[in-house]
């Protein structure tokens, strides 16, 4: 493997079609403002590098980053790339990861709108993420022990597992399929409308008008806060360990709840059984 240390690259396609290169303490920055440093490359390792130019990793395979920084000017850094491993890094470029496959990110700081769109087999373990439209249409996603903040997250995702996370988000999980969230805090308005096969287990759910128009919805030992007009037109099986402000027109299934301020049933179509435990 070729080793490159302590160099600066700013020209267009500086290391185009590289195969087997390690770059250490290099800077991708400069007046030439060149794009696509590693386009069409494979077997790339970057350690303690600084990326301040656009599109560095497009159409690549087998890329590893350790203790690197991608600034907000490092736009769309990973597109159409597979087998990516990132650890202890700063990822602040917008539109990071689009149509990628096989991504693992550990203990990193992500600030990126439109992150992870149409990406498959992605795991984020530790660290934090912030941005709008996070993971749109992503598949086979796993989030562990991390914090997320941003609006319109996880829309149209499928086959997702989230554990021990804190999600501060609005309009999350809309039109999602096959999502399981365990031991997490989920805060935000209008949670998971139109979702299918969403399971929340041992979670705290915070916000107005959650979980409406859902199919195959399950809540297992969950706490709900500030939840009014919940479960509207949803097919649901739920055990809620707290008070719910109001439940409106839950379509079918069964809800066991510690207490509820108001149960709204507009007509006989809404047959969900509501069991008040207190």
C-alpha positions, 0 to 999 in steps of 0.5 A: 500500500502506498503511503502519503504523509503531510501533503496538501492536495487542491487540484481536480481529482488529485488521487483519481483511481487510486488503489491501495493508498494510505494518507496521513495528516494530509489536507485536501484544501487550497486555491485550486478548489479541485473536486473529487479527490479520490473518485473511482478509487478503492482500498483507501485509508485516511488518518488525521486528514482535513477535507475542505473540498467537494465530493472526495469519495464518489464511486469508491470501494473500501474506504476507512477514515480515522480521526478525520475532519470534513468541514461544511465545505466538503459537500456530498463527500460519499456518493455511490460508495461501498464498504465505508468505515469511519471512526472518531471523525467530524462529518460536517459536509451536507448531503453526506452518504447518498446511495452508498452501501455497507457503512459503519460510523463509530463515535463521530460528530455528524452535522449534515442535512440530507444525510444517508439518502437511499443508503443501505446497510448503515450502522452508527454507533455512539456519537451524535448527528444533526440535520434535516431529512436524515436517512430518507429512504435508507434500508437496513439501518442500525443506530446504537447509543447515539443522539440525533437532533433534526426535523423530518428524519427516517422518512420512508426508511425500512428495516431499522433497529434503534437502541439506547438513543435519544431522538429529538425530531419532528415528523419522524418515521413517516411512511416507514416500514419494519422499524424497532426502537428500544430503550430510547427517548423519542421527542417530536411532533406528529411521530410516525404517521403512516408507518407500517410495523413500527415497534417501540419497546421501553421508550419514552415518547414525547410530543403532540399527535403521535402515532396516527394512521399506523398499521401494525403498530406496537408499544411495549411498556412505553411512557408517553408525555404531552400526547394528545389526539394520539393513535388516530386511525391506527391499528395498534397494540399498546401498553402505556405506563403513563397518562395520555392526554387524549386518544382519538379514533383509534381504529383497531386493536387494544390499548392499555393505558394507566389513565387517559384524559379523554377518549374520542370515538366519532362513530362505530368504525373505531373499534380499538379497545381501550383499557384504563388501568387506574 
